[in-house]
Amino acid sequence: MTQKLVLGIASLSLAVAVGVGFSPTSAWATAGQKVDCNKVMAEVHAGKKTKDIDKDLNISSSSVYKCKKKAGVTSSKGVTKAANTSMASPAAATSPAAK
């Protein structure tokens, strides 16, 4: 009776170990693969959210954030830091006729 119980527990723990071992988390989904940031940024500029992008492109959300950081995007609307700064026009010079 105890041998059957021990055998049952051992087989159950083996089944759980194999089941967990073959289902990698999404963080490991892109391990060793290059992420195409151009595709990611196209999706960002289209107005998609990070969770939608990572599901569509089958990558992790951290990869999406890394591409956004690399491109300098500050929000999901695609506004970049460079586009967000305003260029001040130089001060108007006094005309020579005014003297």
C-alpha positions as a printed Julia matrix, in Angstrom:
99×3 Matrix{Float64}:
  0.0     0.0     0.0
  2.74    2.5     0.88
  4.73    1.53   -2.19
  1.75    2.46   -4.39
  1.4     5.77   -2.56
  5.1     6.58   -2.96
  4.97    5.6    -6.65
  1.88    7.76   -7.18
  3.46   10.79   -5.51
  6.68   10.33   -7.49
  4.84   10.08  -10.82
  2.7    13.11   -9.98
  5.74   15.23   -9.11
  7.46   14.08  -12.3
  4.4    15.11  -14.33
  4.36   18.55  -12.66
  8.09   19.05  -13.24
  7.79   18.15  -16.92
  4.7    20.34  -17.33
  6.42   23.37  -15.83
  9.63   22.73  -17.75
  7.93   22.81  -21.16
  5.89   25.97  -20.68
  8.3    28.92  -20.75
  7.08   32.28  -19.57
  6.74   35.2   -21.95
  9.95   36.73  -20.6
 11.88   33.84  -22.11
  9.9    33.9   -25.36
 12.45   36.07  -27.16
 15.6    34.78  -25.49
 18.37   34.62  -28.07
 16.28   36.31  -30.77
 16.67   39.81  -32.16
 13.64   42.06  -31.79
 12.83   44.18  -34.82
 12.43   47.61  -33.23
 11.25   49.07  -36.54
  8.16   46.85  -36.41
  7.65   47.68  -32.75
  7.88   51.41  -33.4
  5.49   51.15  -36.35
  2.97   49.6   -33.97
  3.66   52.29  -31.35
  3.13   55.06  -33.89
 -0.1    53.37  -34.96
 -1.34   53.99  -31.41
 -1.32   50.43  -30.08
 -0.7    49.72  -26.41
  2.3    47.77  -25.13
  0.28   44.68  -24.21
 -1.27   44.55  -27.69
  2.12   44.96  -29.38
  3.81   42.2   -27.39
  0.95   39.78  -28.12
  0.86   40.66  -31.84
  4.62   40.4   -32.37
  5.04   37.51  -29.9
  7.67   39.34  -27.84
  7.91   40.35  -24.19
  6.63   43.69  -22.96
 10.13   44.53  -21.72
 11.35   44.27  -25.33
  8.69   46.79  -26.35
  9.81   49.16  -23.59
 13.45   48.75  -24.62
 12.62   49.67  -28.22
 10.65   52.69  -27.03
 13.56   53.8   -24.87
 16.02   53.28  -27.7
 13.88   55.4   -30.02
 13.3    58.07  -27.38
  9.53   57.78  -27.23
  8.06   59.35  -24.11
  4.44   58.23  -24.49
  2.41   55.63  -26.33
  1.22   58.29  -28.76
  4.62   58.39  -30.43
  5.76   61.82  -29.27
  9.53   61.86  -29.17
 11.7    63.94  -26.92
 13.12   65.8   -29.91
  9.67   66.66  -31.25
  8.51   67.69  -27.8
 11.04   70.5   -27.39
 10.17   73.83  -28.96
 12.69   75.69  -31.05
 12.8    79.31  -29.95
 13.19   81.69  -32.82
 16.12   84.08  -32.59
 15.34   87.55  -31.34
 14.4    89.97  -34.08
 17.27   92.28  -34.95
 16.71   96.0   -35.01
 16.41   97.25  -38.55
 19.06   99.71  -39.74
 16.34  102.14  -40.87
 15.07  102.52  -37.3
 18.31  104.22  -36.21
